[in-house]
Amino acid sequence: MTTAQGSACALVLVVDDDAAVRLSLKFMLELEGLKVQLFESGEALLSQKTLPERGCLVLDQKMPRLSGVDLLRRLKERCVELPAILITGRLTQDLITVAMAAGFAAVMEKPLEGGGLIEAVRLALARS
């Protein structure tokens, strides 16, 4: 699966501690024909015995106990190499630098308006 059309079969894993954000992201992504799985914390995602080989991650930066950047680092330690998008309520140049060094494909500021997230997810899925 390397095309945007084929990406609908891939899974988008959304991790955000805010239930309203999780549900709105699920709604937005499913409207685009994408399959979505939600997690309320990094720990909930890490507790999964298996993760998909194809797909992408949408990770919130500010969560209790485990930030989005730290979560991606932990996933990489487990040899999970899914492309990842970091979402944050407060975007700074320092965060962008740290996120890119950690391996994020994109960093986006909430509220996520317009088609920016959809485009970033489609690009990430095409690379997975």
C-alpha positions as protocol buffer text, in pm:
chain_id: "A"
residue {
  index: 1
  type: MET
  ca { x: 0 y: 0 z: 0 }
}
residue {
  index: 2
  type: THR
  ca { x: 180 y: 310 z: -120 }
}
residue {
  index: 3
  type: THR
  ca { x: -90 y: 526 z: -268 }
}
residue {
  index: 4
  type: ALA
  ca { x: -326 y: 766 z: -100 }
}
residue {
  index: 5
  type: GLN
  ca { x: -619 y: 563 z: -231 }
}
residue {
  index: 6
  type: GLY
  ca { x: -478 y: 244 z: -76 }
}
residue {
  index: 7
  type: SER
  ca { x: -413 y: 416 z: 254 }
}
residue {
  index: 8
  type: ALA
  ca { x: -774 y: 362 z: 362 }
}
residue {
  index: 9
  type: CYS
  ca { x: -674 y: 4 z: 456 }
}
residue {
  index: 10
  type: ALA
  ca { x: -398 y: 127 z: 686 }
}
residue {
  index: 11
  type: LEU
  ca { x: -467 y: 212 z: 1048 }
}
residue {
  index: 12
  type: VAL
  ca { x: -430 y: 556 z: 1205 }
}
residue {
  index: 13
  type: LEU
  ca { x: -349 y: 524 z: 1575 }
}
residue {
  index: 14
  type: VAL
  ca { x: -455 y: 837 z: 1765 }
}
residue {
  index: 15
  type: VAL
  ca { x: -322 y: 894 z: 2119 }
}
residue {
  index: 16
  type: ASP
  ca { x: -463 y: 1190 z: 2312 }
}
residue {
  index: 17
  type: ASP
  ca { x: -568 y: 1219 z: 2676 }
}
residue {
  index: 18
  type: ASP
  ca { x: -860 y: 1450 z: 2586 }
}
residue {
  index: 19
  type: ALA
  ca { x: -1166 y: 1241 z: 2494 }
}
residue {
  index: 20
  type: ALA
  ca { x: -1324 y: 1524 z: 2293 }
}
residue {
  index: 21
  type: VAL
  ca { x: -1009 y: 1565 z: 2083 }
}
residue {
  index: 22
  type: ARG
  ca { x: -983 y: 1188 z: 2029 }
}
residue {
  index: 23
  type: LEU
  ca { x: -1342 y: 1162 z: 1913 }
}
residue {
  index: 24
  type: SER
  ca { x: -1324 y: 1466 z: 1685 }
}
residue {
  index: 25
  type: LEU
  ca { x: -1003 y: 1334 z: 1524 }
}
residue {
  index: 26
  type: LYS
  ca { x: -1167 y: 994 z: 1475 }
}
residue {
  index: 27
  type: PHE
  ca { x: -1469 y: 1157 z: 1313 }
}
residue {
  index: 28
  type: MET
  ca { x: -1255 y: 1375 z: 1085 }
}
residue {
  index: 29
  type: LEU
  ca { x: -1029 y: 1088 z: 976 }
}
residue {
  index: 30
  type: GLU
  ca { x: -1313 y: 841 z: 925 }
}
residue {
  index: 31
  type: LEU
  ca { x: -1492 y: 1095 z: 704 }
}
residue {
  index: 32
  type: GLU
  ca { x: -1186 y: 1062 z: 478 }
}
residue {
  index: 33
  type: GLY
  ca { x: -1231 y: 685 z: 467 }
}
residue {
  index: 34
  type: LEU
  ca { x: -949 y: 608 z: 708 }
}
residue {
  index: 35
  type: LYS
  ca { x: -957 y: 337 z: 973 }
}
residue {
  index: 36
  type: VAL
  ca { x: -885 y: 481 z: 1319 }
}
residue {
  index: 37
  type: GLN
  ca { x: -802 y: 331 z: 1656 }
}
residue {
  index: 38
  type: LEU
  ca { x: -806 y: 552 z: 1967 }
}
residue {
  index: 39
  type: PHE
  ca { x: -593 y: 541 z: 2281 }
}
residue {
  index: 40
  type: GLU
  ca { x: -631 y: 763 z: 2588 }
}
residue {
  index: 41
  type: SER
  ca { x: -264 y: 746 z: 2686 }
}
residue {
  index: 42
  type: GLY
  ca { x: 79 y: 640 z: 2574 }
}
residue {
  index: 43
  type: GLU
  ca { x: 65 y: 358 z: 2825 }
}
residue {
  index: 44
  type: ALA
  ca { x: -254 y: 227 z: 2665 }
}
residue {
  index: 45
  type: LEU
  ca { x: -82 y: 214 z: 2326 }
}
residue {
  index: 46
  type: LEU
  ca { x: 231 y: 54 z: 2470 }
}
residue {
  index: 47
  type: SER
  ca { x: 18 y: -215 z: 2638 }
}
residue {
  index: 48
  type: GLN
  ca { x: -85 y: -349 z: 2296 }
}
residue {
  index: 49
  type: LYS
  ca { x: 85 y: -682 z: 2228 }
}
residue {
  index: 50
  type: THR
  ca { x: 98 y: -612 z: 1856 }
}
residue {
  index: 51
  type: LEU
  ca { x: 80 y: -297 z: 1649 }
}
residue {
  index: 52
  type: PRO
  ca { x: 8 y: -276 z: 1278 }
}
residue {
  index: 53
  type: GLU
  ca { x: 297 y: -299 z: 1033 }
}
residue {
  index: 54
  type: ARG
  ca { x: 138 y: -28 z: 820 }
}
residue {
  index: 55
  type: GLY
  ca { x: -30 y: 288 z: 931 }
}
residue {
  index: 56
  type: CYS
  ca { x: 62 y: 604 z: 1114 }
}
residue {
  index: 57
  type: LEU
  ca { x: 57 y: 757 z: 1458 }
}
residue {
  index: 58
  type: VAL
  ca { x: -104 y: 1084 z: 1563 }
}
residue {
  index: 59
  type: LEU
  ca { x: 36 y: 1162 z: 1908 }
}
residue {
  index: 60
  type: ASP
  ca { x: -52 y: 1444 z: 2145 }
}
residue {
  index: 61
  type: GLN
  ca { x: 254 y: 1605 z: 2300 }
}
residue {
  index: 62
  type: LYS
  ca { x: 118 y: 1702 z: 2641 }
}
residue {
  index: 63
  type: MET
  ca { x: -23 y: 1400 z: 2821 }
}
residue {
  index: 64
  type: PRO
  ca { x: 15 y: 1286 z: 3181 }
}
residue {
  index: 65
  type: ARG
  ca { x: 311 y: 1055 z: 3251 }
}
residue {
  index: 66
  type: LEU
  ca { x: 432 y: 1016 z: 2891 }
}
residue {
  index: 67
  type: SER
  ca { x: 460 y: 1293 z: 2630 }
}
residue {
  index: 68
  type: GLY
  ca { x: 414 y: 1233 z: 2260 }
}
residue {
  index: 69
  type: VAL
  ca { x: 789 y: 1267 z: 2199 }
}
residue {
  index: 70
  type: ASP
  ca { x: 868 y: 1022 z: 2479 }
}
residue {
  index: 71
  type: LEU
  ca { x: 604 y: 780 z: 2349 }
}
residue {
  index: 72
  type: LEU
  ca { x: 759 y: 779 z: 2002 }
}
residue {
  index: 73
  type: ARG
  ca { x: 1101 y: 712 z: 2154 }
}
residue {
  index: 74
  type: ARG
  ca { x: 960 y: 418 z: 2352 }
}
residue {
  index: 75
  type: LEU
  ca { x: 792 y: 280 z: 2038 }
}
residue {
  index: 76
  type: LYS
  ca { x: 1119 y: 304 z: 1846 }
}
residue {
  index: 77
  type: GLU
  ca { x: 1289 y: 108 z: 2128 }
}
residue {
  index: 78
  type: ARG
  ca { x: 1032 y: -165 z: 2052 }
}
residue {
  index: 79
  type: CYS
  ca { x: 1128 y: -140 z: 1682 }
}
residue {
  index: 80
  type: VAL
  ca { x: 794 y: 18 z: 1587 }
}
residue {
  index: 81
  type: GLU
  ca { x: 873 y: 234 z: 1285 }
}
residue {
  index: 82
  type: LEU
  ca { x: 533 y: 380 z: 1194 }
}
residue {
  index: 83
  type: PRO
  ca { x: 545 y: 738 z: 1067 }
}
residue {
  index: 84
  type: ALA
  ca { x: 424 y: 979 z: 1332 }
}
residue {
  index: 85
  type: ILE
  ca { x: 260 y: 1321 z: 1351 }
}
residue {
  index: 86
  type: LEU
  ca { x: 285 y: 1523 z: 1671 }
}
residue {
  index: 87
  type: ILE
  ca { x: -5 y: 1748 z: 1770 }
}
residue {
  index: 88
  type: THR
  ca { x: 27 y: 2014 z: 2038 }
}
residue {
  index: 89
  type: GLY
  ca { x: -164 y: 2298 z: 2195 }
}
residue {
  index: 90
  type: ARG
  ca { x: 150 y: 2511 z: 2210 }
}
residue {
  index: 91
  type: LEU
  ca { x: 388 y: 2499 z: 1916 }
}
residue {
  index: 92
  type: THR
  ca { x: 739 y: 2632 z: 1970 }
}
residue {
  index: 93
  type: GLN
  ca { x: 1055 y: 2616 z: 1764 }
}
residue {
  index: 94
  type: ASP
  ca { x: 1220 y: 2412 z: 2041 }
}
residue {
  index: 95
  type: LEU
  ca { x: 941 y: 2153 z: 2025 }
}
residue {
  index: 96
  type: ILE
  ca { x: 967 y: 2134 z: 1647 }
}
residue {
  index: 97
  type: THR
  ca { x: 1342 y: 2074 z: 1676 }
}
residue {
  index: 98
  type: VAL
  ca { x: 1300 y: 1804 z: 1942 }
}
residue {
  index: 99
  type: ALA
  ca { x: 1015 y: 1637 z: 1753 }
}
residue {
  index: 100
  type: MET
  ca { x: 1200 y: 1626 z: 1424 }
}
residue {
  index: 101
  type: ALA
  ca { x: 1509 y: 1486 z: 1597 }
}
residue {
  index: 102
  type: ALA
  ca { x: 1287 y: 1217 z: 1754 }
}
residue {
  index: 103
  type: GLY
  ca { x: 1162 y: 1119 z: 1409 }
}
residue {
  index: 104
  type: PHE
  ca { x: 824 y: 1286 z: 1368 }
}
residue {
  index: 105
  type: ALA
  ca { x: 715 y: 1342 z: 1007 }
}
residue {
  index: 106
  type: ALA
  ca { x: 516 y: 1655 z: 1101 }
}
residue {
  index: 107
  type: VAL
  ca { x: 430 y: 1876 z: 1398 }
}
residue {
  index: 108
  type: MET
  ca { x: 93 y: 2052 z: 1403 }
}
residue {
  index: 109
  type: GLU
  ca { x: -73 y: 2297 z: 1640 }
}
residue {
  index: 110
  type: LYS
  ca { x: -424 y: 2254 z: 1777 }
}
residue {
  index: 111
  type: PRO
  ca { x: -690 y: 2339 z: 1691 }
}
residue {
  index: 112
  type: LEU
  ca { x: -642 y: 2127 z: 1380 }
}
residue {
  index: 113
  type: GLU
  ca { x: -839 y: 2319 z: 1121 }
}
residue {
  index: 114
  type: GLY
  ca { x: -851 y: 2275 z: 748 }
}
residue {
  index: 115
  type: GLY
  ca { x: -701 y: 1982 z: 566 }
}
residue {
  index: 116
  type: GLY
  ca { x: -349 y: 2001 z: 708 }
}
residue {
  index: 117
  type: LEU
  ca { x: -380 y: 1697 z: 931 }
}
residue {
  index: 118
  type: ILE
  ca { x: -553 y: 1491 z: 661 }
}
residue {
  index: 119
  type: GLU
  ca { x: -276 y: 1577 z: 417 }
}
residue {
  index: 120
  type: ALA
  ca { x: -5 y: 1491 z: 673 }
}
residue {
  index: 121
  type: VAL
  ca { x: -176 y: 1159 z: 755 }
}
residue {
  index: 122
  type: ARG
  ca { x: -209 y: 1069 z: 386 }
}
residue {
  index: 123
  type: LEU
  ca { x: 159 y: 1146 z: 327 }
}
residue {
  index: 124
  type: ALA
  ca { x: 256 y: 940 z: 631 }
}
residue {
  index: 125
  type: LEU
  ca { x: 39 y: 648 z: 517 }
}
residue {
  index: 126
  type: ALA
  ca { x: 193 y: 661 z: 171 }
}
residue {
  index: 127
  type: ARG
  ca { x: 535 y: 617 z: 334 }
}
residue {
  index: 128
  type: SER
  ca { x: 433 y: 335 z: 568 }
}
